[in-house]
Amino acid sequence: MKLSAEGQAWLNATVQRVMARHHVAEAERAGLHYELMSHLHGAGEEKARSAGRDEVSMGDLQAGLLDMGGEEAMAQAFVAPRAKPPKRADIVKRAIAYLIDLVIVFLAWMAVAAIIDITLSVLLLPFGGTFGGFDPFDVFGSPFKGRGFIPAGFGLVFVVILGYFTWTEGKAGASLGKRIFKLKVVRVDGTPIGYREALIRNVTKVFPPLAFLDALFILVFFRAEQQRASDRLAETVVVEE
């Protein structure tokens, strides 16, 4: 039976919320997603058919879900039996993934710094300005050299580092380095994190001494939990998919 556009959007969002209530292995997620979609769609079809309609509306789907006891009951019936406690990621894999991310961030910094350097030079040409001479190894000051804007270089480093980790982990739960090793950041209950958790757990990475102390917490205090201090604050863990 045909599903209305509004109903389709609601169905997709609802199934995502139901699946997020428990941690399910990546290999099983596609099949479980299809099963939930089919079951909830079928419940909506019954409501539409009993009302004499040939299109399933969002209201039909909501009524079908209500008959099943709501999202929590649906999660308990379909998702919970397949849920498995996530395996905490090995600290060595995390460290190597972080080094890969640092290389990516450095390359991103060079690209952004070069663009700013060239742009500023072009804008200053009418006023006697010259090309600043981008030096990729002058990480903090190159694009602002000779212009009194060196503090802005530190600000750009802050934005690039924190922006990269917050965006990649907040959007998909994993930075590019973590994806290589099939690692993912989740909440302690196994559900996906958001941008808030990603921001909290990554803010120390902007300051190398704090990043070192943060990582040291794993070895000294939270080795069993495999959590950095910022992970404890954000209530997150890094797991293997």
Short mmCIF file of the C-alpha atoms (twelve columns), coordinates in Angstrom:
data_MODEL
# 
_entry.id   MODEL 
# 
loop_
_atom_site.group_PDB 
_atom_site.id 
_atom_site.type_symbol 
_atom_site.label_atom_id 
_atom_site.label_alt_id 
_atom_site.label_comp_id 
_atom_site.label_asym_id 
_atom_site.label_seq_id 
_atom_site.Cartn_x 
_atom_site.Cartn_y 
_atom_site.Cartn_z 
_atom_site.pdbx_PDB_model_num 
ATOM 1   C CA . MET A 1   0.000   0.000  0.000  1 
ATOM 2   C CA . LYS A 2   1.267   3.470  -0.895 1 
ATOM 3   C CA . LEU A 3   2.827   5.508  1.895  1 
ATOM 4   C CA . SER A 4   2.428   9.285  2.077  1 
ATOM 5   C CA . ALA A 5   5.569   11.449 1.932  1 
ATOM 6   C CA . GLU A 6   4.923   12.698 5.456  1 
ATOM 7   C CA . GLY A 7   4.425   9.134  6.637  1 
ATOM 8   C CA . GLN A 8   7.678   8.016  4.995  1 
ATOM 9   C CA . ALA A 9   9.663   10.740 6.748  1 
ATOM 10  C CA . TRP A 10  8.074   9.892  10.102 1 
ATOM 11  C CA . LEU A 11  8.677   6.170  9.581  1 
ATOM 12  C CA . ASN A 12  12.378  6.668  8.839  1 
ATOM 13  C CA . ALA A 13  12.893  8.922  11.864 1 
ATOM 14  C CA . THR A 14  10.986  6.602  14.201 1 
ATOM 15  C CA . VAL A 15  12.884  3.491  13.144 1 
ATOM 16  C CA . GLN A 16  16.178  5.322  13.671 1 
ATOM 17  C CA . ARG A 17  15.125  6.286  17.198 1 
ATOM 18  C CA . VAL A 18  13.997  2.754  18.001 1 
ATOM 19  C CA . MET A 19  17.297  1.271  16.785 1 
ATOM 20  C CA . ALA A 20  19.308  3.828  18.754 1 
ATOM 21  C CA . ARG A 21  17.898  2.553  22.055 1 
ATOM 22  C CA . HIS A 22  20.249  -0.445 22.040 1 
ATOM 23  C CA . HIS A 23  23.673  -1.164 20.579 1 
ATOM 24  C CA . VAL A 24  23.481  -3.536 17.621 1 
ATOM 25  C CA . ALA A 25  26.443  -4.816 15.612 1 
ATOM 26  C CA . GLU A 26  26.919  -3.049 12.285 1 
ATOM 27  C CA . ALA A 27  26.509  -6.312 10.349 1 
ATOM 28  C CA . GLU A 28  22.967  -6.732 11.679 1 
ATOM 29  C CA . ARG A 29  21.771  -3.153 11.413 1 
ATOM 30  C CA . ALA A 30  20.634  -3.243 7.763  1 
ATOM 31  C CA . GLY A 31  18.478  -6.342 8.248  1 
ATOM 32  C CA . LEU A 32  17.024  -5.058 11.504 1 
ATOM 33  C CA . HIS A 33  16.253  -1.685 9.937  1 
ATOM 34  C CA . TYR A 34  14.324  -3.373 7.112  1 
ATOM 35  C CA . GLU A 35  12.451  -5.583 9.594  1 
ATOM 36  C CA . LEU A 36  11.355  -2.624 11.720 1 
ATOM 37  C CA . MET A 37  10.311  -0.623 8.674  1 
ATOM 38  C CA . SER A 38  8.247   -3.533 7.330  1 
ATOM 39  C CA . HIS A 39  6.599   -4.311 10.654 1 
ATOM 40  C CA . LEU A 40  5.636   -0.721 11.411 1 
ATOM 41  C CA . HIS A 41  4.496   -0.131 7.831  1 
ATOM 42  C CA . GLY A 42  2.340   -3.239 8.054  1 
ATOM 43  C CA . ALA A 43  0.734   -1.968 11.255 1 
ATOM 44  C CA . GLY A 44  -0.029  1.318  9.495  1 
ATOM 45  C CA . GLU A 45  -1.520  -0.482 6.518  1 
ATOM 46  C CA . GLU A 46  -3.958  -2.295 8.795  1 
ATOM 47  C CA . LYS A 47  -5.126  1.048  10.184 1 
ATOM 48  C CA . ALA A 48  -5.505  2.566  6.720  1 
ATOM 49  C CA . ARG A 49  -7.333  -0.519 5.378  1 
ATOM 50  C CA . SER A 50  -9.780  -0.552 8.265  1 
ATOM 51  C CA . ALA A 51  -10.537 3.112  7.555  1 
ATOM 52  C CA . GLY A 52  -11.133 2.389  3.851  1 
ATOM 53  C CA . ARG A 53  -8.095  4.330  2.596  1 
ATOM 54  C CA . ASP A 54  -5.601  3.214  -0.030 1 
ATOM 55  C CA . GLU A 55  -2.730  5.341  1.332  1 
ATOM 56  C CA . VAL A 56  -0.945  4.969  4.651  1 
ATOM 57  C CA . SER A 57  -0.715  8.284  6.475  1 
ATOM 58  C CA . MET A 58  1.502   9.347  9.336  1 
ATOM 59  C CA . GLY A 59  -1.515  9.071  11.623 1 
ATOM 60  C CA . ASP A 60  -1.985  5.434  10.606 1 
ATOM 61  C CA . LEU A 61  1.638   4.688  11.447 1 
ATOM 62  C CA . GLN A 62  1.395   6.455  14.783 1 
ATOM 63  C CA . ALA A 63  -1.754  4.513  15.652 1 
ATOM 64  C CA . GLY A 64  -0.036  1.260  14.690 1 
ATOM 65  C CA . LEU A 65  2.940   2.092  16.866 1 
ATOM 66  C CA . LEU A 66  0.621   2.933  19.760 1 
ATOM 67  C CA . ASP A 67  -0.997  -0.500 19.461 1 
ATOM 68  C CA . MET A 68  2.460   -2.058 19.787 1 
ATOM 69  C CA . GLY A 69  3.069   -0.156 23.011 1 
ATOM 70  C CA . GLY A 70  5.207   2.688  21.655 1 
ATOM 71  C CA . GLU A 71  8.852   3.004  20.708 1 
ATOM 72  C CA . GLU A 72  10.243  1.442  23.887 1 
ATOM 73  C CA . ALA A 73  8.075   -1.657 23.558 1 
ATOM 74  C CA . MET A 74  9.054   -2.008 19.915 1 
ATOM 75  C CA . ALA A 75  12.726  -1.658 20.823 1 
ATOM 76  C CA . GLN A 76  12.390  -4.321 23.523 1 
ATOM 77  C CA . ALA A 77  10.652  -6.704 21.149 1 
ATOM 78  C CA . PHE A 78  12.896  -6.318 18.096 1 
ATOM 79  C CA . VAL A 79  16.158  -4.593 19.024 1 
ATOM 80  C CA . ALA A 80  16.994  -5.695 22.565 1 
ATOM 81  C CA . PRO A 81  17.234  -9.433 21.701 1 
ATOM 82  C CA . ARG A 82  19.968  -8.628 19.150 1 
ATOM 83  C CA . ALA A 83  21.800  -6.089 21.263 1 
ATOM 84  C CA . LYS A 84  25.335  -6.913 22.334 1 
ATOM 85  C CA . PRO A 85  27.506  -5.023 24.810 1 
ATOM 86  C CA . PRO A 86  29.996  -3.033 22.750 1 
ATOM 87  C CA . LYS A 87  33.643  -4.081 22.994 1 
ATOM 88  C CA . ARG A 88  35.816  -1.272 24.314 1 
ATOM 89  C CA . ALA A 89  38.461  -0.250 21.788 1 
ATOM 90  C CA . ASP A 90  42.081  -1.195 22.369 1 
ATOM 91  C CA . ILE A 91  44.234  1.743  23.457 1 
ATOM 92  C CA . VAL A 92  46.886  0.981  20.809 1 
ATOM 93  C CA . LYS A 93  44.348  1.150  17.982 1 
ATOM 94  C CA . ARG A 94  43.015  4.410  19.400 1 
ATOM 95  C CA . ALA A 95  46.511  5.884  19.549 1 
ATOM 96  C CA . ILE A 96  47.336  4.963  15.944 1 
ATOM 97  C CA . ALA A 97  43.957  6.280  14.769 1 
ATOM 98  C CA . TYR A 98  44.689  9.540  16.586 1 
ATOM 99  C CA . LEU A 99  48.075  9.881  14.863 1 
ATOM 100 C CA . ILE A 100 46.360  9.414  11.498 1 
ATOM 101 C CA . ASP A 101 43.858  12.097 12.447 1 
ATOM 102 C CA . LEU A 102 46.692  14.455 13.373 1 
ATOM 103 C CA . VAL A 103 48.174  14.041 9.896  1 
ATOM 104 C CA . ILE A 104 44.776  14.801 8.357  1 
ATOM 105 C CA . VAL A 105 44.337  17.851 10.596 1 
ATOM 106 C CA . PHE A 106 47.830  19.091 9.706  1 
ATOM 107 C CA . LEU A 107 47.092  18.793 5.989  1 
ATOM 108 C CA . ALA A 108 43.791  20.608 6.522  1 
ATOM 109 C CA . TRP A 109 45.641  23.332 8.432  1 
ATOM 110 C CA . MET A 110 48.153  23.779 5.590  1 
ATOM 111 C CA . ALA A 111 45.352  24.066 3.044  1 
ATOM 112 C CA . VAL A 112 43.357  26.582 5.071  1 
ATOM 113 C CA . ALA A 113 46.457  28.589 6.021  1 
ATOM 114 C CA . ALA A 114 47.624  28.769 2.401  1 
ATOM 115 C CA . ILE A 115 44.201  29.971 1.250  1 
ATOM 116 C CA . ILE A 116 44.129  32.666 3.943  1 
ATOM 117 C CA . ASP A 117 47.710  33.716 3.187  1 
ATOM 118 C CA . ILE A 118 47.029  34.113 -0.515 1 
ATOM 119 C CA . THR A 119 43.687  35.819 0.067  1 
ATOM 120 C CA . LEU A 120 45.180  38.359 2.487  1 
ATOM 121 C CA . SER A 121 48.056  39.058 0.099  1 
ATOM 122 C CA . VAL A 122 45.675  39.735 -2.777 1 
ATOM 123 C CA . LEU A 123 43.485  41.992 -0.651 1 
ATOM 124 C CA . LEU A 124 46.509  43.956 0.603  1 
ATOM 125 C CA . LEU A 125 48.145  44.452 -2.806 1 
ATOM 126 C CA . PRO A 126 46.361  47.787 -3.465 1 
ATOM 127 C CA . PHE A 127 47.792  49.018 -0.152 1 
ATOM 128 C CA . GLY A 128 51.343  47.912 -0.818 1 
ATOM 129 C CA . GLY A 129 50.978  44.479 0.755  1 
ATOM 130 C CA . THR A 130 52.980  41.536 -0.492 1 
ATOM 131 C CA . PHE A 131 52.589  37.792 -0.464 1 
ATOM 132 C CA . GLY A 132 53.430  36.554 3.029  1 
ATOM 133 C CA . GLY A 133 55.266  33.459 1.835  1 
ATOM 134 C CA . PHE A 134 53.339  30.489 3.203  1 
ATOM 135 C CA . ASP A 135 55.514  28.174 5.259  1 
ATOM 136 C CA . PRO A 136 53.602  24.980 6.202  1 
ATOM 137 C CA . PHE A 137 55.977  24.280 9.081  1 
ATOM 138 C CA . ASP A 138 55.349  27.655 10.688 1 
ATOM 139 C CA . VAL A 139 52.110  26.121 11.947 1 
ATOM 140 C CA . PHE A 140 50.840  28.902 14.174 1 
ATOM 141 C CA . GLY A 141 51.804  32.098 12.430 1 
ATOM 142 C CA . SER A 142 52.446  31.682 8.712  1 
ATOM 143 C CA . PRO A 143 49.277  33.111 7.151  1 
ATOM 144 C CA . PHE A 144 49.385  36.123 9.454  1 
ATOM 145 C CA . LYS A 145 53.146  36.785 9.488  1 
ATOM 146 C CA . GLY A 146 54.097  40.442 9.448  1 
ATOM 147 C CA . ARG A 147 50.538  41.593 9.807  1 
ATOM 148 C CA . GLY A 148 50.148  41.571 13.574 1 
ATOM 149 C CA . PHE A 149 47.611  38.762 13.438 1 
ATOM 150 C CA . ILE A 150 49.642  35.882 14.886 1 
ATOM 151 C CA . PRO A 151 47.101  35.304 17.694 1 
ATOM 152 C CA . ALA A 152 44.555  34.651 14.974 1 
ATOM 153 C CA . GLY A 153 46.798  31.802 13.835 1 
ATOM 154 C CA . PHE A 154 46.291  30.092 17.184 1 
ATOM 155 C CA . GLY A 155 42.567  30.680 16.818 1 
ATOM 156 C CA . LEU A 156 42.592  29.007 13.428 1 
ATOM 157 C CA . VAL A 157 44.416  25.991 14.831 1 
ATOM 158 C CA . PHE A 158 41.741  25.783 17.535 1 
ATOM 159 C CA . VAL A 159 38.957  25.905 14.956 1 
ATOM 160 C CA . VAL A 160 40.537  23.359 12.601 1 
ATOM 161 C CA . ILE A 161 41.358  20.776 15.286 1 
ATOM 162 C CA . LEU A 162 38.189  21.083 17.335 1 
ATOM 163 C CA . GLY A 163 36.020  21.483 14.233 1 
ATOM 164 C CA . TYR A 164 37.417  18.346 12.595 1 
ATOM 165 C CA . PHE A 165 36.940  16.039 15.577 1 
ATOM 166 C CA . THR A 166 33.603  17.527 16.633 1 
ATOM 167 C CA . TRP A 167 32.103  17.373 13.144 1 
ATOM 168 C CA . THR A 168 33.313  13.881 12.188 1 
ATOM 169 C CA . GLU A 169 32.465  12.253 15.507 1 
ATOM 170 C CA . GLY A 170 29.259  14.210 16.079 1 
ATOM 171 C CA . LYS A 171 27.970  13.367 12.603 1 
ATOM 172 C CA . ALA A 172 28.976  9.717  12.262 1 
ATOM 173 C CA . GLY A 173 30.529  8.744  15.597 1 
ATOM 174 C CA . ALA A 174 34.014  8.360  14.138 1 
ATOM 175 C CA . SER A 175 36.854  10.461 12.787 1 
ATOM 176 C CA . LEU A 176 38.613  9.309  9.615  1 
ATOM 177 C CA . GLY A 177 41.355  7.660  11.653 1 
ATOM 178 C CA . LYS A 178 38.827  5.741  13.714 1 
ATOM 179 C CA . ARG A 179 37.012  4.564  10.593 1 
ATOM 180 C CA . ILE A 180 40.177  2.903  9.333  1 
ATOM 181 C CA . PHE A 181 40.275  0.725  12.458 1 
ATOM 182 C CA . LYS A 182 36.468  0.390  12.624 1 
ATOM 183 C CA . LEU A 183 36.230  2.285  15.899 1 
ATOM 184 C CA . LYS A 184 33.258  4.360  16.970 1 
ATOM 185 C CA . VAL A 185 32.425  6.768  19.773 1 
ATOM 186 C CA . VAL A 186 29.130  6.023  21.536 1 
ATOM 187 C CA . ARG A 187 27.464  6.961  24.789 1 
ATOM 188 C CA . VAL A 188 28.135  4.641  27.713 1 
ATOM 189 C CA . ASP A 189 24.752  2.982  27.109 1 
ATOM 190 C CA . GLY A 190 25.735  2.176  23.521 1 
ATOM 191 C CA . THR A 191 23.536  4.768  21.808 1 
ATOM 192 C CA . PRO A 192 24.938  7.236  19.219 1 
ATOM 193 C CA . ILE A 193 26.564  10.450 20.387 1 
ATOM 194 C CA . GLY A 194 25.741  13.951 19.171 1 
ATOM 195 C CA . TYR A 195 27.771  17.102 18.569 1 
ATOM 196 C CA . ARG A 196 27.596  18.058 22.253 1 
ATOM 197 C CA . GLU A 197 29.349  14.880 23.410 1 
ATOM 198 C CA . ALA A 198 31.839  15.129 20.544 1 
ATOM 199 C CA . LEU A 199 32.730  18.696 21.541 1 
ATOM 200 C CA . ILE A 200 33.202  17.846 25.228 1 
ATOM 201 C CA . ARG A 201 35.396  14.797 24.628 1 
ATOM 202 C CA . ASN A 202 37.648  16.556 22.090 1 
ATOM 203 C CA . VAL A 203 38.234  20.002 23.561 1 
ATOM 204 C CA . THR A 204 41.459  18.917 25.305 1 
ATOM 205 C CA . LYS A 205 43.006  17.914 21.959 1 
ATOM 206 C CA . VAL A 206 43.531  21.582 21.142 1 
ATOM 207 C CA . PHE A 207 46.029  21.901 24.009 1 
ATOM 208 C CA . PRO A 208 48.809  19.245 23.813 1 
ATOM 209 C CA . PRO A 209 49.626  19.194 27.579 1 
ATOM 210 C CA . LEU A 210 45.958  18.697 28.443 1 
ATOM 211 C CA . ALA A 211 45.601  16.060 25.705 1 
ATOM 212 C CA . PHE A 212 48.536  14.146 27.227 1 
ATOM 213 C CA . LEU A 213 47.098  14.312 30.748 1 
ATOM 214 C CA . ASP A 214 43.672  13.375 29.417 1 
ATOM 215 C CA . ALA A 215 45.055  10.243 27.749 1 
ATOM 216 C CA . LEU A 216 47.125  9.425  30.834 1 
ATOM 217 C CA . PHE A 217 43.895  8.980  32.784 1 
ATOM 218 C CA . ILE A 218 43.245  5.791  30.814 1 
ATOM 219 C CA . LEU A 219 46.444  4.180  32.074 1 
ATOM 220 C CA . VAL A 220 46.235  5.457  35.650 1 
ATOM 221 C CA . PHE A 221 42.569  5.546  36.589 1 
ATOM 222 C CA . PHE A 222 40.214  4.190  33.932 1 
ATOM 223 C CA . ARG A 223 42.125  1.410  32.171 1 
ATOM 224 C CA . ALA A 224 39.313  -1.104 32.671 1 
ATOM 225 C CA . GLU A 225 36.771  1.328  31.220 1 
ATOM 226 C CA . GLN A 226 39.211  2.520  28.494 1 
ATOM 227 C CA . GLN A 227 38.030  6.096  28.999 1 
ATOM 228 C CA . ARG A 228 39.915  9.365  28.917 1 
ATOM 229 C CA . ALA A 229 38.973  11.952 31.529 1 
ATOM 230 C CA . SER A 230 37.052  13.860 28.858 1 
ATOM 231 C CA . ASP A 231 35.208  10.650 27.973 1 
ATOM 232 C CA . ARG A 232 34.092  10.391 31.581 1 
ATOM 233 C CA . LEU A 233 32.869  13.966 31.458 1 
ATOM 234 C CA . ALA A 234 31.041  13.439 28.148 1 
ATOM 235 C CA . GLU A 235 29.814  9.971  29.234 1 
ATOM 236 C CA . THR A 236 31.238  8.385  26.089 1 
ATOM 237 C CA . VAL A 237 33.357  5.369  25.191 1 
ATOM 238 C CA . VAL A 238 35.234  4.264  22.077 1 
ATOM 239 C CA . VAL A 239 34.148  0.821  20.902 1 
ATOM 240 C CA . GLU A 240 34.998  -1.608 18.121 1 
ATOM 241 C CA . GLU A 241 32.269  -2.091 15.543 1 
# 
